[in-house]
Amino acid sequence: MTADVRLVRELVGRIDDREPLVVVIGDGILDRWTVGEAERVSREAPAPVVRVTESIAVPGGAANTAVNARALGARVRMVGYVGDDESGRVLRDRLAAAGVDTTFLVEVPGARTTTKDRVVGGDRVVVRVDDIAAPPDAAARSRFSEAVARAVRCADAAVVCDYGLGVDPESVVPMLDRDRPAAVVVDAHDLARWAALHPDLVTPNSGEAAALLARAHRDGLAAGHVPHDLGQGSARVAAVVGSREAILAVTGAHAAVVTLDRDGTVLLEAGSDQGFRTRATPAAEQQASGAGDTFCAGATVALAVGAPRRQAVAFAQAAADVVVREAGTSVCSASALVASVTAPAETVVDHDELADAVAAARAVGRRIVFTNGCFDVVHRGHTTYLRQASELGDLLVVALNDDDSVRRLKGPERPINTAEDRAGVLAALACVDLVTVFATDTPIPLLRRIRPDVYVKGGDYSPEMLSETAVVREYGGEVVMVDYVAEHSTTAVVRRIRESS
C-alpha cells in the first residue's frame, strides 16, 4: 500500500489543527557535508581530489528526527546530549532555527558533540569521518533523566532514537513509565535494550531485524534455522512476516515496522498473522541518508494525532519517499508531502496554466487535441478512446468534470472516485499530456478560451448531439468521433460490480 492523497491530506490537516506535542529523546548528531567535484585522482594516494563548492551542517540522528517531526507540523521538544564545543553550538542553533524546543538539551561541560563529516565528489560520498562523543558520566545521566521527566509532561507522543552513542534505558524508561504519552516509538540499533518500555511501535531495519531474530533463537524465543540476513525482495518480506512473534517477543513491542529500503516496509502487529506492506519509491543509495529518521518522525507524528498504526506507517513511508529523492540529510515538510502524493503538477493544471501550456505548444506548431468527461472508473473503453484521441495531434488535453457536475449529470451516487483521484489516474496514462478540472456541465467556456484544433468524443455520440460542436466549428476547429468499445462504459462497469456484490 502507498499513502493516497486523501489519507495524507487528512492527517496533515489533523496535525495542523491539533499541533501535537512530540518529545524526541536520543542521540543528536551534527551532519556536515562538504560537496564538490571530483576531477582527478591524487598523486599522493589512490583517492579522488575534491574541489569544494559547498559546505553545510545540518541536524542528524535523533536531531534529524526532531526537525522532521517539526516540519510535519508537530510541536517538538528535543532531549539529548550536546558538548560545549562549536559543533554543539551549531547543532543547537540549527535545531532552534527549525522550530525545535532546545531547552531540554543536556550540555556536558568539556565534552564534544558527535559529528559525521561526509565529503561528496560529484554524486558520490567519497569518505565519511565520524567523531564520536565519549559516554556521559553519572552526573550527566542524572540530568538527562530529569530533562526527560520535564519534557514528557503533557506530551502526545515520545520517540526514542538510540544509535548507541550515550542514551541509555535506565535514564529514560522510568520517566516514561511514570508519565507515559499515548504513543511511544523506539528506533534503536539494539531494540532488545528497550524491551522493558513495551513500545507501541519499533522500527528496525532488515539488518537489525535479522539480529533480533538471531537473539530470539539464542534466548529460546524462536525455533528453526537462524538466518544470517533476511534476503531480498519477496523472500525478505516473507522472512519478516514469518518472524513476527520472535521480533515482538525480543523487543517487547506491541508492533514492529521493519524498514526494507527499496522493498518498502512490513508492519507486524500482535494478534495478526498477516504483515501490512508499504512500497517505497526507489532511489540511489547515496541519496538515502536520514530517510529512516524521516520515517520514524512521520510515524510518530501520525500516531500522536490518533492515526491507526497502518495509516501511520503509510504516512511515514510517503514522507520517507520525499527525502530519498534529495541529496544529503533532508527534511520532509507537510507541504512537500502533500505535493508528493498529488498528481504531478506538470500534468494536472488549472485553467490559467492550461492556457499558457497550450499557447506555448501552439507557438511551436503543435496540434492541440481536447476531450472531456467524468472518467469515474477508468476502464478499457476509456484507455482505447484516449489513445486514439492522442493520435489525432501532438498535445492531448483531458478536461475532467468536478464532483458536483458529475452528480448533476450522473445522479447522487456518482462519482465513485473524487476529482483528485480521477485526475491522478488520468495523469498517469502515457497518452495524456495535460489534465484539468472544470465545474460547468459542459466544457464550452474552456473550449472558447483555449480553442483546441481537435475536439474529440467517444463514438457513442454524434457531432449533432453535442452542444460543443457549434462552438468548435465556429472558431474553425474540428470535431472527431472515435471508436466506442461496447460494454466498456462506466455505467456498465458499475452495474456489473453492483450485480456481483
N, C-alpha and C positions, 0 to 999 in steps of 0.2 A: 504493500500500500504506500502511496505517496500522499502528502497532505494536500487536500484540494483547496480551492480558493475560499470556499465558504468556511471551512474549518479554521484556516489561518486568519481570515478577516474576523471571525467570531472571537477567537482567542486574543488577537491583538486588540480588538475593541474592549474585551473584558479586562485585559491588563491595563489599558488606558483608563478605564473607568475606576478600577479598584486600586491601582498603583500598589501592588502587594509589596510587603517588606521581605526581602530575601537577605539572609546572612550567609556570606561566603567565608568559610573557615579553612585556611590551608596555607600551602607553601607558595608564597608570591615570588615571582622571578622577574628580573628585568631582561627582556629580549632585545638585543642590539643587532641590527642588520647593517652591514657595510656592503654596498652594492656598486658594481662597476662592470666594465667589460674585460673579459679575459682574452687578451690579444696575442699572447705568446707564452712560451714556456721558459722559466728562468734558467739561466746557465748555472746557477748555484746549486740547484736541486731540481728533480723532475716534478715541478709544481708550476701551476699557471701564475702568471703575473697579472694581477687585477688592477686596472686603472679605476680608482674610486670616483664615482659620480654622486653618491648619496649615502648618508649615514643617518639611521633613525633608531630611536629607542622606544619600545612600547611595553605595556604590561604583559607578562607571560604567566603560565601556570595558573594558579588559583586567581591571580590578579587579572588574567585574561578572562576567566570565567566571570569574575565580578563585573568587568567592563561590558561583556556581552549581555549579562543579565540587566544591567542598567540601560544598555542600548535598546533592549526589547521592551523597556517601559517600567521595570520594577524599581523600587527604591532599594538601594543596596548598601549594606554595611560590610566592610572587609575586616576580618580578624586574621592577622598573620604577623610573622616576624620580619623586621627590616633592620639593617645595620644603620649606624650613624655616619655612613660613608656617602660619597657622592652618588653612587648607584641607588642607595636607599632614598636619598632626597629626590632623585629623578623619578623613581617608581612612585613615591608618594604624590609628587606633583602630577604625574600622568594620571593616576587614579582620580585625584581630586578634579582635574580638568574634565574627566569623563563623567563626573557627577557622582562618584562613589564616595560614601562617608568613610574617611580615613582615620577618624578619631579613635577607632578601636585597634589600630595597628600597634604592635608592641615593638618599640625601638630598643635594641640591645646595644648598650654602650661598648664601643671598641670592636664591635662585630662588623663583618662585611655582609653585603646583600648578595644573594645568589644571582649570578648573571649567566646568560648564554649568548655568546657572540658568534654570529654567523657571517661568513664572507661569501658573497654571491658573485660569481663571474658569469655574465650572460644570464642564462635562465637556470643555473645550477648552483647549489650550495657547494662551495669548494672545500670549506673546513668549518667545523663548529668547535669553539673553545668554551668549556664550562668552568666557571669559578664558583665553587660550592661553599656556602657558609658553614661554619663549624656548628655542631649541635648546640642548642641552647642549654644554659645551666639551670639549676633548680629554681633560682630566683626568677629567671625569665619565664620558665614554665608556669610558675605560680601566677605571675602577672597575666600570662596568656589565658589561664583558666578564668581569672576574674574578668578579662575582656570578653570572653565567650559568654559568661553569665550575664553581663550587661547587654551585650549585643542581641541575644536571642529573645529578650523580653518583647512580647507583643509581635514577634516575627511570624509571618505566614509560612515560611519555608527556610530550611537551612541546608546548605550543601557543603560537604567536607571534601576537600581536594588534597589528597595526601600523595606526594611524589617522593616520599622517603627523605625529606630534607629538614625534618625537625618537628613537624606537627605529630603529636602522639595521642592515642586514645585516652590515656589517663588524664590528660588536660582538658578533654572535650566531652567524653561520654557522660560523666556525672552531671555536667551542666545541662546537657540536652535531656537527660533523664528527668531532671528536676523541672525544666521549663521547656517542654518539647513542642516545637511547631507542628502544624498539621501535616507537613511533608518534610521528610528527611532523606536526602540523597547523598550517596557516598561514591566518589570517584577516587580510587586508590590503586597503587601498584600492587599492594598486598591487602586485598579486601578482607581476608580472614582476620586481620588485626582488629577490624571494626565489627565483628560478628555480635559482640555484646550490645551494640547500639540498635540492632534489629532494624536496619534501614528500610524505608518504604521502597527504595529503588537503589540498585547499584549498577555501575556502568563499566564493566570490564571490557577490554578489547579481546581479540581472539587469543593472543599470547597469554594474557592474564587469565582468561577462562580455561585455557589448557593447563596452566599451573594450578588453578583451583581444582580442576578435575584430578590432577595427579595427587594433590594433597588429600582429596576426598578418598582416593584409593588407599593412601598411606594410613589415614585415620579410620579406615573400615567403614566409611560412609558410602562407598560405591564399590561394585564388583566388576570383574572382567578386565579387559586389556587397558593398559594405561597409555594413551596416545602421547607422542612427542609434540604433536601440534594437531590442529583441527582440520587440516587440509585446505581445499579451495572450493569456491563455487557452491553448487548444490550439496556436495558432500560435507562441506564445512557447516552449512545451515543445518543439515540433518544431524551432524555430530553435536551441535549446540542444543538442538531440541531434545536429543536423547540424553543430554547431560543436565537437564533441568533440576531434578531432585538433588543431585550431588552439588551443583553450584549454589542452590539456595540453602542447602544444609551447611556448607562451609562458610558462606557469607552471613548466615543468619537473617537474610533479607526476605521481605515479602515478595519481591520481584527483582529480576535482573534483566537489563537490556545489554546484550553482547554486541558491541560495535565491530563490524567486519569490513571496514574501509569500502572498497568498490562493491562488495556484496550487501551493503546496507546494514541493517540491524535485525536482531531477533529478540523479541521480548518474551521472557519466561516468567510465568506467574504461578504462584502456589494454587493448586487445585485445578489447573488447566493443563492438559497433556499437549495441547496444540500451541506452538510458538506463533507469535504475531510478528509478521515480517514487514519491514520497510525496505525500500530500494533507494540506492544512492545514485547521485549524478556523478559519473566517472570524472576524475581529474588527475592530472600529473601528480605523482607522489611528492615531488618537491614543493608543490603548492599547498599541501595539506597541513602545514604546521598550525597547531592550535584548533583544528576542527573539532577535536574531542572536547575541548573546553567549551566551544560554542554549543555543541550538542548537549553537554551537561547543563549549561546555563538555560538553554531552551526548554529542556525537560523540567527543570526545577521551577522556572517561572510559570510554565503552564500548570504544573501541579499546585503552585501557590494560589492560583485562582480557581482551583477546584476541578480542573480538567481530569477526566479518567486517564489512567496510565496509557492506554493505547493512543488516545488523542495526543497526550503529552509527548509520546515518543515520535509520532508522525510529525508533530510541530517541530520537535528538536531536529529530526532528520532534514526537514526543509531548511532550517536555519544553518545546519552544517553544510548543506549543498551550496549555500550562498558563499561561504568563506573558502571552500576548496577551489573555487574558481579564481580566487585572489592570491597574489603573491605575498609571502611573509605571514606574520601573525596578524590576522584580520578579525574584524568585528562585524557582526550581523545586526543591523538596526531593524526596528519594526517596519519602517517604510521599505527597506531593501527586501525584507522577507515577503511582504505583500506583493511587491513588484515581481519577485522571482517566480511566484506561483500563478501570476496573472498571465494571460496570453501575451506573447511578445509584443512590445509597443510598436515595433516597426510593421506589424501585420494588422493589429486591431487599432483602429484610429478613429478620432472624432471627425466631424464633418469638415472642420477647418483644415485639419491635417490631410484629410482625403482630397480636398480641393487642391491643396498645394502639391500633393503627390501626383495627382492627375495632370495638373498643369506642367509639372516638370517632365513627366513621361511624354506628354503630347509635344512638348518643345523639341524633343529629340526624335519625333516621328513615330512614336509608339501608338498602336491602335488600342483603344480602351474598350473593354467588354464589361458589361454591367448586368448583374442579375440580382434577384431578391427573393426572400421567402422566410418562413418560420424556422425551418431546419431543426425541428424539435427533437426528433430521434433520427440521427443521420444513418442512412441505410444505403444499400447498393444503388437504388434509384437516384439518390442524391449524388453519389460519387460519380456515377456514369454521366449524369447530366452536367455536373460541374467540369468534368474532364473534357466533355465535348464543347462546353462553353469556352474553356480556356484555349481551345484550338482555333477559335474564331478571331483571336487578336493577340496582343502582346502583354496586356495587363488585365487580369480578371479581378473585378471588384464585386464582393458579395455584400449586399445590404440586408441586414437582419432585423425582422420585426422585434420590437421590445416586448416585454412580458405583457403589458397592458393591451397592446394592439393584438397580440396573439389571442388573449382572452376574448377580445371583441370579435375576432374573426373565427375562432375555433370553439369557443364556449368556455365555461368556468373551470373545467377540469384540465385545461391546457394553459400554459405549456407544461410538459413533463419536466423539462430542464430549464434553468434560468438562462437569461440572455448572456450572462457572463460565461456560463459553461458552454452554451451553444457556440459563442464566438470563439472560445478556446479550441473547440473541436475543429471548427472550420479553418482556424488559423494554422492548425497542424497539417492540413492537407497540402501536398506539394503543388497542386494545380491552382491553389488560391493565393493571390498576391496581397490583397487588402480586404479587411473586414470592417464594416461599420454598422452601427445600430441606429434605427430610426423609430420614431414614436407615432407617426401617422399611419392611417390604414393603407395608404399606397405610398410608393417612393417618389411620387411625382415632384414634390418640392426638391428632392435630392437630384432627380434627373435633370430638372431645369437648371440646377446650379452647376453640375459637373459635365452635362451634355456628352455622355458616352457615345462612341462611334457605333456600338452594337448593344442593343438591349435584348437579353435572352430570357426565355421562359421555357418550361417543360412542355412537351408535346401534348399534354392533356388540355392545353389551352389552344385557342387560335388567336391571331392578332386582333380580330374584330371583337373578341371577348374582353380585351384589355383596355382599360381607360388610359393606360400609359402609352398606347400605340400612337394616338394622335399627337401627344406631346413630343415623342421621339421623332416622328416623321416631320413635325413642324420645323424642327431645327436641322433637319437633314440626316438624322440618324437612321439606322437600320434595325428592324425588329426581326428576330430569328427564333423559330420554334425548334428545339432539339428533341431527340427521341425520348419517349416516355417508356420506362421499364414497368411493364404490367405487374400488378400485385406487389409493388415495392413503394407504395405511397406510405406516408407516416400514419395516416388513418388506418390503413390495412395492417400495418405492423402493430400498432397499439391494440387494434381489435383482436389480432391473433394472440397477443400476450394476455389480454384480459380473458379471452375464451379458454386459454390453457391453465389459468390460475384458479 
